[in-house]
Amino acid sequence: MSYGADYEAISRQSVRMVDAILKGTKPADIPIEEAESFELAVNTDTAEKISVGIPASFMTNVKHVYPEE
C-alpha cells in the first residue's frame, strides 16, 4: 500500500508555473506550491501473499489497485 502525491495534479501545477515564466513572470516571484491532491494505491497480490485482509469498505478509497483487474 502507498499513499502519495497525485503526479498528474503536480504536472498541471508545473505547467501553470512554466506558462507564467514564459509570459514574463520572474521565477522568484512565483510562490512555492505544495501538492494538494494525494492518491492511495494497494497491491492486492502482495496483501494476499502476506495474509493481510483488506476490507471492501477500505477499497472504496483506493484509486489504484495492482495488479490491474
N, CA, C and O atoms as a Tripos MOL2 file, in Angstrom:
@<TRIPOS>MOLECULE
protein
  276   275    69     0     0
PROTEIN
NO_CHARGES

@<TRIPOS>ATOM
      1 N           0.8490   -1.1510    0.0000 N.3       1 MET1
      2 CA          0.0000    0.0000    0.0000 C.3       1 MET1
      3 C           0.9010    1.2220    0.0000 C.2       1 MET1
      4 O           1.9590    1.2360    0.6300 O.2       1 MET1
      5 N           0.4650    2.2390   -0.7140 N.am      2 SER2
      6 CA          1.1920    3.5100   -0.6800 C.3       2 SER2
      7 C           0.2130    4.6720   -0.7520 C.2       2 SER2
      8 O          -0.8790    4.5630   -1.3110 O.2       2 SER2
      9 N           0.6290    5.7630   -0.1810 N.am      3 TYR3
     10 CA         -0.1640    6.9840   -0.1880 C.3       3 TYR3
     11 C           0.7860    8.0950   -0.5840 C.2       3 TYR3
     12 O           1.7520    8.3750    0.1250 O.2       3 TYR3
     13 N           0.5160    8.7280   -1.7120 N.am      4 GLY4
     14 CA          1.4370    9.7530   -2.1740 C.3       4 GLY4
     15 C           0.7730   10.7780   -3.0580 C.2       4 GLY4
     16 O          -0.4260   10.7180   -3.3340 O.2       4 GLY4
     17 N           1.5780   11.7130   -3.4910 N.am      5 ALA5
     18 CA          1.0900   12.8200   -4.3050 C.3       5 ALA5
     19 C           0.5480   12.3250   -5.6410 C.2       5 ALA5
     20 O           1.0390   11.3480   -6.2060 O.2       5 ALA5
     21 N          -0.4600   13.0120   -6.1250 N.am      6 ASP6
     22 CA         -1.0580   12.7480   -7.4330 C.3       6 ASP6
     23 C          -0.1690   13.4210   -8.4760 C.2       6 ASP6
     24 O          -0.1880   14.6450   -8.6090 O.2       6 ASP6
     25 N           0.6100   12.6300   -9.2180 N.am      7 TYR7
     26 CA          1.5760   13.1960  -10.1530 C.3       7 TYR7
     27 C           0.9210   13.9120  -11.3270 C.2       7 TYR7
     28 O           1.5220   14.8130  -11.9120 O.2       7 TYR7
     29 N          -0.2770   13.5340  -11.6730 N.am      8 GLU8
     30 CA         -0.9980   14.2490  -12.7250 C.3       8 GLU8
     31 C          -1.3040   15.6810  -12.2670 C.2       8 GLU8
     32 O          -1.1510   16.6280  -13.0380 O.2       8 GLU8
     33 N          -1.7300   15.8290  -11.0320 N.am      9 ALA9
     34 CA         -2.0070   17.1590  -10.4820 C.3       9 ALA9
     35 C          -0.7240   17.9800  -10.3620 C.2       9 ALA9
     36 O          -0.7340   19.1850  -10.6160 O.2       9 ALA9
     37 N           0.3780   17.3380   -9.9780 N.am     10 ILE10
     38 CA          1.6610   18.0370   -9.8860 C.3      10 ILE10
     39 C           2.0820   18.5350  -11.2660 C.2      10 ILE10
     40 O           2.6220   19.6340  -11.3910 O.2      10 ILE10
     41 N           1.8400   17.7380  -12.2910 N.am     11 SER11
     42 CA          2.1700   18.1490  -13.6540 C.3      11 SER11
     43 C           1.3910   19.3960  -14.0480 C.2      11 SER11
     44 O           1.9430   20.3020  -14.6740 O.2      11 SER11
     45 N           0.1040   19.4470  -13.6850 N.am     12 ARG12
     46 CA         -0.6960   20.6330  -14.0030 C.3      12 ARG12
     47 C          -0.1560   21.8640  -13.2750 C.2      12 ARG12
     48 O          -0.1090   22.9530  -13.8470 O.2      12 ARG12
     49 N           0.2530   21.6950  -12.0140 N.am     13 GLN13
     50 CA          0.8400   22.8090  -11.2680 C.3      13 GLN13
     51 C           2.1190   23.2940  -11.9640 C.2      13 GLN13
     52 O           2.3390   24.4970  -12.1030 O.2      13 GLN13
     53 N           2.9460   22.3580  -12.3920 N.am     14 SER14
     54 CA          4.2010   22.7040  -13.0540 C.3      14 SER14
     55 C           3.9500   23.4510  -14.3590 C.2      14 SER14
     56 O           4.6370   24.4250  -14.6690 O.2      14 SER14
     57 N           2.9720   22.9960  -15.1120 N.am     15 VAL15
     58 CA          2.6440   23.6480  -16.3870 C.3      15 VAL15
     59 C           2.1980   25.0890  -16.1480 C.2      15 VAL15
     60 O           2.5760   25.9880  -16.8990 O.2      15 VAL15
     61 N           1.3950   25.3120  -15.1040 N.am     16 ARG16
     62 CA          0.9780   26.6810  -14.7810 C.3      16 ARG16
     63 C           2.1820   27.5730  -14.4860 C.2      16 ARG16
     64 O           2.2360   28.7240  -14.9190 O.2      16 ARG16
     65 N           3.1360   27.0310  -13.7500 N.am     17 MET17
     66 CA          4.3240   27.8070  -13.4020 C.3      17 MET17
     67 C           5.1730   28.1070  -14.6330 C.2      17 MET17
     68 O           5.6330   29.2350  -14.8090 O.2      17 MET17
     69 N           5.3790   27.1190  -15.4710 N.am     18 VAL18
     70 CA          6.1600   27.3130  -16.6960 C.3      18 VAL18
     71 C           5.4630   28.3270  -17.5940 C.2      18 VAL18
     72 O           6.1210   29.1850  -18.1830 O.2      18 VAL18
     73 N           4.1590   28.2420  -17.7050 N.am     19 ASP19
     74 CA          3.3970   29.1920  -18.5110 C.3      19 ASP19
     75 C           3.6100   30.6210  -18.0030 C.2      19 ASP19
     76 O           3.8020   31.5410  -18.7970 O.2      19 ASP19
     77 N           3.5750   30.8020  -16.6960 N.am     20 ALA20
     78 CA          3.7840   32.1310  -16.1120 C.3      20 ALA20
     79 C           5.1870   32.6420  -16.4300 C.2      20 ALA20
     80 O           5.3650   33.8200  -16.7390 O.2      20 ALA20
     81 N           6.1760   31.7640  -16.3550 N.am     21 ILE21
     82 CA          7.5620   32.1630  -16.6580 C.3      21 ILE21
     83 C           7.6960   32.5500  -18.1220 C.2      21 ILE21
     84 O           8.3330   33.5510  -18.4480 O.2      21 ILE21
     85 N           7.0970   31.7590  -19.0030 N.am     22 LEU22
     86 CA          7.1670   32.0640  -20.4380 C.3      22 LEU22
     87 C           6.4440   33.3650  -20.7810 C.2      22 LEU22
     88 O           6.7400   34.0010  -21.7920 O.2      22 LEU22
     89 N           5.4990   33.7520  -19.9330 N.am     23 LYS23
     90 CA          4.7800   35.0110  -20.1530 C.3      23 LYS23
     91 C           5.4540   36.1880  -19.4520 C.2      23 LYS23
     92 O           4.9210   37.2970  -19.4500 O.2      23 LYS23
     93 N           6.6380   35.9480  -18.8500 N.am     24 GLY24
     94 CA          7.4170   37.0450  -18.3040 C.3      24 GLY24
     95 C           7.5290   37.1240  -16.7960 C.2      24 GLY24
     96 O           8.2620   37.9760  -16.2920 O.2      24 GLY24
     97 N           6.8370   36.2750  -16.0530 N.am     25 THR25
     98 CA          6.9570   36.3100  -14.5940 C.3      25 THR25
     99 C           8.3240   35.7780  -14.1880 C.2      25 THR25
    100 O           8.7760   34.7520  -14.6950 O.2      25 THR25
    101 N           8.9730   36.4810  -13.2760 N.am     26 LYS26
    102 CA         10.2640   36.0190  -12.7790 C.3      26 LYS26
    103 C          10.0370   34.8030  -11.8770 C.2      26 LYS26
    104 O           9.1200   34.8090  -11.0560 O.2      26 LYS26
    105 N          10.8550   33.7680  -12.0210 N.am     27 PRO27
    106 CA         10.6970   32.5770  -11.1730 C.3      27 PRO27
    107 C          10.6680   32.9070   -9.6780 C.2      27 PRO27
    108 O           9.9430   32.2650   -8.9180 O.2      27 PRO27
    109 N          11.4420   33.8890   -9.2570 N.am     28 ALA28
    110 CA         11.4830   34.2610   -7.8370 C.3      28 ALA28
    111 C          10.1490   34.8350   -7.3650 C.2      28 ALA28
    112 O           9.8680   34.8570   -6.1670 O.2      28 ALA28
    113 N           9.3260   35.3000   -8.3090 N.am     29 ASP29
    114 CA          8.0310   35.8880   -7.9510 C.3      29 ASP29
    115 C           6.9040   34.8580   -7.9030 C.2      29 ASP29
    116 O           5.7700   35.1860   -7.5540 O.2      29 ASP29
    117 N           7.2200   33.6220   -8.2520 N.am     30 ILE30
    118 CA          6.2080   32.5650   -8.2320 C.3      30 ILE30
    119 C           6.2690   31.8800   -6.8670 C.2      30 ILE30
    120 O           7.3220   31.3730   -6.4790 O.2      30 ILE30
    121 N           5.1600   31.8580   -6.1410 N.am     31 PRO31
    122 CA          5.1830   31.2400   -4.8090 C.3      31 PRO31
    123 C           5.4020   29.7230   -4.8840 C.2      31 PRO31
    124 O           5.0200   29.0720   -5.8560 O.2      31 PRO31
    125 N           6.0080   29.1960   -3.8640 N.am     32 ILE32
    126 CA          6.1950   27.7490   -3.7520 C.3      32 ILE32
    127 C           4.8340   27.1140   -3.5050 C.2      32 ILE32
    128 O           4.0440   27.6070   -2.7000 O.2      32 ILE32
    129 N           4.5700   26.0200   -4.2030 N.am     33 GLU33
    130 CA          3.3100   25.3030   -4.0320 C.3      33 GLU33
    131 C           3.5940   23.8900   -3.5450 C.2      33 GLU33
    132 O           4.5860   23.2750   -3.9360 O.2      33 GLU33
    133 N           2.7350   23.3950   -2.7080 N.am     34 GLU34
    134 CA          2.8190   22.0110   -2.2420 C.3      34 GLU34
    135 C           1.7790   21.1850   -2.9800 C.2      34 GLU34
    136 O           0.8140   21.7200   -3.5260 O.2      34 GLU34
    137 N           1.9870   19.8920   -2.9880 N.am     35 ALA35
    138 CA          0.9880   19.0000   -3.5660 C.3      35 ALA35
    139 C          -0.3180   19.1570   -2.7990 C.2      35 ALA35
    140 O          -0.3230   19.2610   -1.5730 O.2      35 ALA35
    141 N          -1.4090   19.1720   -3.5240 N.am     36 GLU36
    142 CA         -2.7200   19.3390   -2.8970 C.3      36 GLU36
    143 C          -3.5740   18.0780   -2.9830 C.2      36 GLU36
    144 O          -4.5360   17.9140   -2.2320 O.2      36 GLU36
    145 N          -3.2140   17.2000   -3.8980 N.am     37 SER37
    146 CA         -4.0180   16.0100   -4.1390 C.3      37 SER37
    147 C          -3.1520   14.7670   -3.9150 C.2      37 SER37
    148 O          -2.0210   14.6880   -4.3940 O.2      37 SER37
    149 N          -3.6990   13.8090   -3.1870 N.am     38 PHE38
    150 CA         -2.9620   12.5820   -2.8750 C.3      38 PHE38
    151 C          -3.7790   11.3600   -3.2840 C.2      38 PHE38
    152 O          -5.0070   11.4080   -3.3510 O.2      38 PHE38
    153 N          -3.0730   10.2650   -3.5560 N.am     39 GLU39
    154 CA         -3.7170    9.0350   -4.0150 C.3      39 GLU39
    155 C          -3.3050    7.8560   -3.1360 C.2      39 GLU39
    156 O          -2.2090    7.8190   -2.5770 O.2      39 GLU39
    157 N          -4.2150    6.9040   -3.0360 N.am     40 LEU40
    158 CA         -3.9700    5.6720   -2.2960 C.3      40 LEU40
    159 C          -3.8970    4.5240   -3.2980 C.2      40 LEU40
    160 O          -4.7650    4.3930   -4.1600 O.2      40 LEU40
    161 N          -2.8650    3.6940   -3.1850 N.am     41 ALA41
    162 CA         -2.6880    2.5410   -4.0690 C.3      41 ALA41
    163 C          -2.4890    1.2910   -3.2210 C.2      41 ALA41
    164 O          -1.8760    1.3440   -2.1550 O.2      41 ALA41
    165 N          -3.0150    0.1600   -3.7050 N.am     42 VAL42
    166 CA         -2.9130   -1.1080   -2.9770 C.3      42 VAL42
    167 C          -2.5390   -2.2170   -3.9540 C.2      42 VAL42
    168 O          -3.0950   -2.3130   -5.0470 O.2      42 VAL42
    169 N          -1.5900   -3.0500   -3.5420 N.am     43 ASN43
    170 CA         -1.2360   -4.2330   -4.3140 C.3      43 ASN43
    171 C          -1.9330   -5.4190   -3.6530 C.2      43 ASN43
    172 O          -1.4970   -5.9050   -2.6090 O.2      43 ASN43
    173 N          -3.0070   -5.8710   -4.2630 N.am     44 THR44
    174 CA         -3.8160   -6.9390   -3.6730 C.3      44 THR44
    175 C          -3.0960   -8.2890   -3.6810 C.2      44 THR44
    176 O          -3.3100   -9.1020   -2.7820 O.2      44 THR44
    177 N          -2.2470   -8.5390   -4.6820 N.am     45 ASP45
    178 CA         -1.4980   -9.8000   -4.7170 C.3      45 ASP45
    179 C          -0.5580   -9.9000   -3.5210 C.2      45 ASP45
    180 O          -0.5000  -10.9340   -2.8560 O.2      45 ASP45
    181 N           0.1720   -8.8330   -3.2520 N.am     46 THR46
    182 CA          1.1050   -8.8270   -2.1220 C.3      46 THR46
    183 C           0.3510   -8.9750   -0.8060 C.2      46 THR46
    184 O           0.7650   -9.7300    0.0740 O.2      46 THR46
    185 N          -0.7450   -8.2590   -0.6780 N.am     47 ALA47
    186 CA         -1.5440   -8.3580    0.5490 C.3      47 ALA47
    187 C          -1.9900   -9.7980    0.7810 C.2      47 ALA47
    188 O          -1.9330  -10.2980    1.9050 O.2      47 ALA47
    189 N          -2.4260  -10.4530   -0.2700 N.am     48 GLU48
    190 CA         -2.8760  -11.8460   -0.1480 C.3      48 GLU48
    191 C          -1.7140  -12.7590    0.2380 C.2      48 GLU48
    192 O          -1.8720  -13.6380    1.0850 O.2      48 GLU48
    193 N          -0.5460  -12.5560   -0.3780 N.am     49 LYS49
    194 CA          0.6200  -13.4060   -0.0980 C.3      49 LYS49
    195 C           1.1100  -13.2770    1.3370 C.2      49 LYS49
    196 O           1.6620  -14.2310    1.8850 O.2      49 LYS49
    197 N           0.9190  -12.1190    1.9520 N.am     50 ILE50
    198 CA          1.3640  -11.9550    3.3350 C.3      50 ILE50
    199 C           0.1890  -12.0440    4.3120 C.2      50 ILE50
    200 O           0.2970  -11.6670    5.4780 O.2      50 ILE50
    201 N          -0.9250  -12.5490    3.8050 N.am     51 SER51
    202 CA         -2.1270  -12.8110    4.6140 C.3      51 SER51
    203 C          -2.6990  -11.5580    5.2760 C.2      51 SER51
    204 O          -3.1000  -11.5820    6.4400 O.2      51 SER51
    205 N          -2.7280  -10.4840    4.5270 N.am     52 VAL52
    206 CA         -3.3380   -9.2460    5.0200 C.3      52 VAL52
    207 C          -4.6770   -9.0710    4.3160 C.2      52 VAL52
    208 O          -4.7450   -8.9640    3.0910 O.2      52 VAL52
    209 N          -5.7250   -9.0450    5.1050 N.am     53 GLY53
    210 CA         -7.0540   -8.8380    4.5400 C.3      53 GLY53
    211 C          -7.3420   -7.3480    4.3900 C.2      53 GLY53
    212 O          -7.0170   -6.5510    5.2690 O.2      53 GLY53
    213 N          -7.9530   -6.9850    3.2690 N.am     54 ILE54
    214 CA         -8.2860   -5.5800    3.0340 C.3      54 ILE54
    215 C          -9.8030   -5.4790    2.9540 C.2      54 ILE54
    216 O         -10.4080   -6.0310    2.0350 O.2      54 ILE54
    217 N         -10.4240   -4.7870    3.8980 N.am     55 PRO55
    218 CA        -11.8800   -4.6700    3.9030 C.3      55 PRO55
    219 C         -12.3890   -3.9360    2.6550 C.2      55 PRO55
    220 O         -11.7550   -3.0010    2.1670 O.2      55 PRO55
    221 N         -13.5260   -4.3730    2.1610 N.am     56 ALA56
    222 CA        -14.1350   -3.7350    0.9910 C.3      56 ALA56
    223 C         -14.3990   -2.2550    1.2520 C.2      56 ALA56
    224 O         -14.2770   -1.4340    0.3420 O.2      56 ALA56
    225 N         -14.7580   -1.9110    2.4810 N.am     57 SER57
    226 CA        -15.0210   -0.5060    2.8100 C.3      57 SER57
    227 C         -13.7640    0.3490    2.6420 C.2      57 SER57
    228 O         -13.8610    1.5270    2.2960 O.2      57 SER57
    229 N         -12.5970   -0.2280    2.8820 N.am     58 PHE58
    230 CA        -11.3330    0.4900    2.6940 C.3      58 PHE58
    231 C         -11.0370    0.6610    1.2100 C.2      58 PHE58
    232 O         -10.5370    1.7020    0.7840 O.2      58 PHE58
    233 N         -11.3480   -0.3660    0.4280 N.am     59 MET59
    234 CA        -11.0380   -0.3500   -1.0010 C.3      59 MET59
    235 C         -11.8040    0.7400   -1.7520 C.2      59 MET59
    236 O         -11.4010    1.1230   -2.8510 O.2      59 MET59
    237 N         -12.8860    1.2390   -1.1870 N.am     60 THR60
    238 CA        -13.6290    2.2970   -1.8780 C.3      60 THR60
    239 C         -12.8240    3.5910   -1.9460 C.2      60 THR60
    240 O         -13.1260    4.4610   -2.7630 O.2      60 THR60
    241 N         -11.8010    3.7330   -1.0980 N.am     61 ASN61
    242 CA        -10.9550    4.9260   -1.0970 C.3      61 ASN61
    243 C          -9.6950    4.7740   -1.9490 C.2      61 ASN61
    244 O          -8.9180    5.7190   -2.0820 O.2      61 ASN61
    245 N          -9.4930    3.5980   -2.5210 N.am     62 VAL62
    246 CA         -8.2750    3.3070   -3.2700 C.3      62 VAL62
    247 C          -8.4350    3.7660   -4.7130 C.2      62 VAL62
    248 O          -9.4270    3.4470   -5.3690 O.2      62 VAL62
    249 N          -7.4430    4.5230   -5.2070 N.am     63 LYS63
    250 CA         -7.5050    4.9920   -6.5870 C.3      63 LYS63
    251 C          -6.8600    3.9980   -7.5500 C.2      63 LYS63
    252 O          -7.3270    3.8320   -8.6770 O.2      63 LYS63
    253 N          -5.7860    3.3340   -7.1110 N.am     64 HIS64
    254 CA         -5.0770    2.3740   -7.9600 C.3      64 HIS64
    255 C          -5.0110    1.0280   -7.2600 C.2      64 HIS64
    256 O          -4.6120    0.9400   -6.0980 O.2      64 HIS64
    257 N          -5.4050   -0.0180   -7.9740 N.am     65 VAL65
    258 CA         -5.3170   -1.3740   -7.4510 C.3      65 VAL65
    259 C          -4.3600   -2.1490   -8.3650 C.2      65 VAL65
    260 O          -4.5400   -2.1790   -9.5830 O.2      65 VAL65
    261 N          -3.3490   -2.7710   -7.7670 N.am     66 TYR66
    262 CA         -2.3990   -3.5770   -8.5150 C.3      66 TYR66
    263 C          -2.4710   -5.0020   -8.0280 C.2      66 TYR66
    264 O          -2.6480   -5.1890   -6.8240 O.2      66 TYR66
    265 N          -2.3520   -6.0050   -8.8350 N.am     67 PRO67
    266 CA         -2.2800   -5.8480  -10.2800 C.3      67 PRO67
    267 C          -3.6070   -5.3350  -10.8060 C.2      67 PRO67
    268 O          -4.6560   -5.5110  -10.1860 O.2      67 PRO67
    269 N          -3.5370   -4.6990  -11.9590 N.am     68 GLU68
    270 CA         -4.7610   -4.1440  -12.5220 C.3      68 GLU68
    271 C          -5.7520   -5.2460  -12.8190 C.2      68 GLU68
    272 O          -5.4150   -6.2840  -13.3880 O.2      68 GLU68
    273 N          -6.9780   -4.9900  -12.4200 N.am     69 GLU69
    274 CA         -8.0250   -6.0170  -12.5810 C.3      69 GLU69
    275 C          -8.7470   -5.8520  -13.8930 C.2      69 GLU69
    276 O          -9.6560   -6.6240  -14.1980 O.2      69 GLU69
@<TRIPOS>BOND
     1     1     2 1
     2     2     3 1
     3     3     4 2
     4     3     5 am
     5     5     6 1
     6     6     7 1
     7     7     8 2
     8     7     9 am
     9     9    10 1
    10    10    11 1
    11    11    12 2
    12    11    13 am
    13    13    14 1
    14    14    15 1
    15    15    16 2
    16    15    17 am
    17    17    18 1
    18    18    19 1
    19    19    20 2
    20    19    21 am
    21    21    22 1
    22    22    23 1
    23    23    24 2
    24    23    25 am
    25    25    26 1
    26    26    27 1
    27    27    28 2
    28    27    29 am
    29    29    30 1
    30    30    31 1
    31    31    32 2
    32    31    33 am
    33    33    34 1
    34    34    35 1
    35    35    36 2
    36    35    37 am
    37    37    38 1
    38    38    39 1
    39    39    40 2
    40    39    41 am
    41    41    42 1
    42    42    43 1
    43    43    44 2
    44    43    45 am
    45    45    46 1
    46    46    47 1
    47    47    48 2
    48    47    49 am
    49    49    50 1
    50    50    51 1
    51    51    52 2
    52    51    53 am
    53    53    54 1
    54    54    55 1
    55    55    56 2
    56    55    57 am
    57    57    58 1
    58    58    59 1
    59    59    60 2
    60    59    61 am
    61    61    62 1
    62    62    63 1
    63    63    64 2
    64    63    65 am
    65    65    66 1
    66    66    67 1
    67    67    68 2
    68    67    69 am
    69    69    70 1
    70    70    71 1
    71    71    72 2
    72    71    73 am
    73    73    74 1
    74    74    75 1
    75    75    76 2
    76    75    77 am
    77    77    78 1
    78    78    79 1
    79    79    80 2
    80    79    81 am
    81    81    82 1
    82    82    83 1
    83    83    84 2
    84    83    85 am
    85    85    86 1
    86    86    87 1
    87    87    88 2
    88    87    89 am
    89    89    90 1
    90    90    91 1
    91    91    92 2
    92    91    93 am
    93    93    94 1
    94    94    95 1
    95    95    96 2
    96    95    97 am
    97    97    98 1
    98    98    99 1
    99    99   100 2
   100    99   101 am
   101   101   102 1
   102   102   103 1
   103   103   104 2
   104   103   105 am
   105   105   106 1
   106   106   107 1
   107   107   108 2
   108   107   109 am
   109   109   110 1
   110   110   111 1
   111   111   112 2
   112   111   113 am
   113   113   114 1
   114   114   115 1
   115   115   116 2
   116   115   117 am
   117   117   118 1
   118   118   119 1
   119   119   120 2
   120   119   121 am
   121   121   122 1
   122   122   123 1
   123   123   124 2
   124   123   125 am
   125   125   126 1
   126   126   127 1
   127   127   128 2
   128   127   129 am
   129   129   130 1
   130   130   131 1
   131   131   132 2
   132   131   133 am
   133   133   134 1
   134   134   135 1
   135   135   136 2
   136   135   137 am
   137   137   138 1
   138   138   139 1
   139   139   140 2
   140   139   141 am
   141   141   142 1
   142   142   143 1
   143   143   144 2
   144   143   145 am
   145   145   146 1
   146   146   147 1
   147   147   148 2
   148   147   149 am
   149   149   150 1
   150   150   151 1
   151   151   152 2
   152   151   153 am
   153   153   154 1
   154   154   155 1
   155   155   156 2
   156   155   157 am
   157   157   158 1
   158   158   159 1
   159   159   160 2
   160   159   161 am
   161   161   162 1
   162   162   163 1
   163   163   164 2
   164   163   165 am
   165   165   166 1
   166   166   167 1
   167   167   168 2
   168   167   169 am
   169   169   170 1
   170   170   171 1
   171   171   172 2
   172   171   173 am
   173   173   174 1
   174   174   175 1
   175   175   176 2
   176   175   177 am
   177   177   178 1
   178   178   179 1
   179   179   180 2
   180   179   181 am
   181   181   182 1
   182   182   183 1
   183   183   184 2
   184   183   185 am
   185   185   186 1
   186   186   187 1
   187   187   188 2
   188   187   189 am
   189   189   190 1
   190   190   191 1
   191   191   192 2
   192   191   193 am
   193   193   194 1
   194   194   195 1
   195   195   196 2
   196   195   197 am
   197   197   198 1
   198   198   199 1
   199   199   200 2
   200   199   201 am
   201   201   202 1
   202   202   203 1
   203   203   204 2
   204   203   205 am
   205   205   206 1
   206   206   207 1
   207   207   208 2
   208   207   209 am
   209   209   210 1
   210   210   211 1
   211   211   212 2
   212   211   213 am
   213   213   214 1
   214   214   215 1
   215   215   216 2
   216   215   217 am
   217   217   218 1
   218   218   219 1
   219   219   220 2
   220   219   221 am
   221   221   222 1
   222   222   223 1
   223   223   224 2
   224   223   225 am
   225   225   226 1
   226   226   227 1
   227   227   228 2
   228   227   229 am
   229   229   230 1
   230   230   231 1
   231   231   232 2
   232   231   233 am
   233   233   234 1
   234   234   235 1
   235   235   236 2
   236   235   237 am
   237   237   238 1
   238   238   239 1
   239   239   240 2
   240   239   241 am
   241   241   242 1
   242   242   243 1
   243   243   244 2
   244   243   245 am
   245   245   246 1
   246   246   247 1
   247   247   248 2
   248   247   249 am
   249   249   250 1
   250   250   251 1
   251   251   252 2
   252   251   253 am
   253   253   254 1
   254   254   255 1
   255   255   256 2
   256   255   257 am
   257   257   258 1
   258   258   259 1
   259   259   260 2
   260   259   261 am
   261   261   262 1
   262   262   263 1
   263   263   264 2
   264   263   265 am
   265   265   266 1
   266   266   267 1
   267   267   268 2
   268   267   269 am
   269   269   270 1
   270   270   271 1
   271   271   272 2
   272   271   273 am
   273   273   274 1
   274   274   275 1
   275   275   276 2
@<TRIPOS>SUBSTRUCTURE
     1 MET1         2 RESIDUE 1 A MET
     2 SER2         6 RESIDUE 1 A SER
     3 TYR3        10 RESIDUE 1 A TYR
     4 GLY4        14 RESIDUE 1 A GLY
     5 ALA5        18 RESIDUE 1 A ALA
     6 ASP6        22 RESIDUE 1 A ASP
     7 TYR7        26 RESIDUE 1 A TYR
     8 GLU8        30 RESIDUE 1 A GLU
     9 ALA9        34 RESIDUE 1 A ALA
    10 ILE10       38 RESIDUE 1 A ILE
    11 SER11       42 RESIDUE 1 A SER
    12 ARG12       46 RESIDUE 1 A ARG
    13 GLN13       50 RESIDUE 1 A GLN
    14 SER14       54 RESIDUE 1 A SER
    15 VAL15       58 RESIDUE 1 A VAL
    16 ARG16       62 RESIDUE 1 A ARG
    17 MET17       66 RESIDUE 1 A MET
    18 VAL18       70 RESIDUE 1 A VAL
    19 ASP19       74 RESIDUE 1 A ASP
    20 ALA20       78 RESIDUE 1 A ALA
    21 ILE21       82 RESIDUE 1 A ILE
    22 LEU22       86 RESIDUE 1 A LEU
    23 LYS23       90 RESIDUE 1 A LYS
    24 GLY24       94 RESIDUE 1 A GLY
    25 THR25       98 RESIDUE 1 A THR
    26 LYS26      102 RESIDUE 1 A LYS
    27 PRO27      106 RESIDUE 1 A PRO
    28 ALA28      110 RESIDUE 1 A ALA
    29 ASP29      114 RESIDUE 1 A ASP
    30 ILE30      118 RESIDUE 1 A ILE
    31 PRO31      122 RESIDUE 1 A PRO
    32 ILE32      126 RESIDUE 1 A ILE
    33 GLU33      130 RESIDUE 1 A GLU
    34 GLU34      134 RESIDUE 1 A GLU
    35 ALA35      138 RESIDUE 1 A ALA
    36 GLU36      142 RESIDUE 1 A GLU
    37 SER37      146 RESIDUE 1 A SER
    38 PHE38      150 RESIDUE 1 A PHE
    39 GLU39      154 RESIDUE 1 A GLU
    40 LEU40      158 RESIDUE 1 A LEU
    41 ALA41      162 RESIDUE 1 A ALA
    42 VAL42      166 RESIDUE 1 A VAL
    43 ASN43      170 RESIDUE 1 A ASN
    44 THR44      174 RESIDUE 1 A THR
    45 ASP45      178 RESIDUE 1 A ASP
    46 THR46      182 RESIDUE 1 A THR
    47 ALA47      186 RESIDUE 1 A ALA
    48 GLU48      190 RESIDUE 1 A GLU
    49 LYS49      194 RESIDUE 1 A LYS
    50 ILE50      198 RESIDUE 1 A ILE
    51 SER51      202 RESIDUE 1 A SER
    52 VAL52      206 RESIDUE 1 A VAL
    53 GLY53      210 RESIDUE 1 A GLY
    54 ILE54      214 RESIDUE 1 A ILE
    55 PRO55      218 RESIDUE 1 A PRO
    56 ALA56      222 RESIDUE 1 A ALA
    57 SER57      226 RESIDUE 1 A SER
    58 PHE58      230 RESIDUE 1 A PHE
    59 MET59      234 RESIDUE 1 A MET
    60 THR60      238 RESIDUE 1 A THR
    61 ASN61      242 RESIDUE 1 A ASN
    62 VAL62      246 RESIDUE 1 A VAL
    63 LYS63      250 RESIDUE 1 A LYS
    64 HIS64      254 RESIDUE 1 A HIS
    65 VAL65      258 RESIDUE 1 A VAL
    66 TYR66      262 RESIDUE 1 A TYR
    67 PRO67      266 RESIDUE 1 A PRO
    68 GLU68      270 RESIDUE 1 A GLU
    69 GLU69      274 RESIDUE 1 A GLU
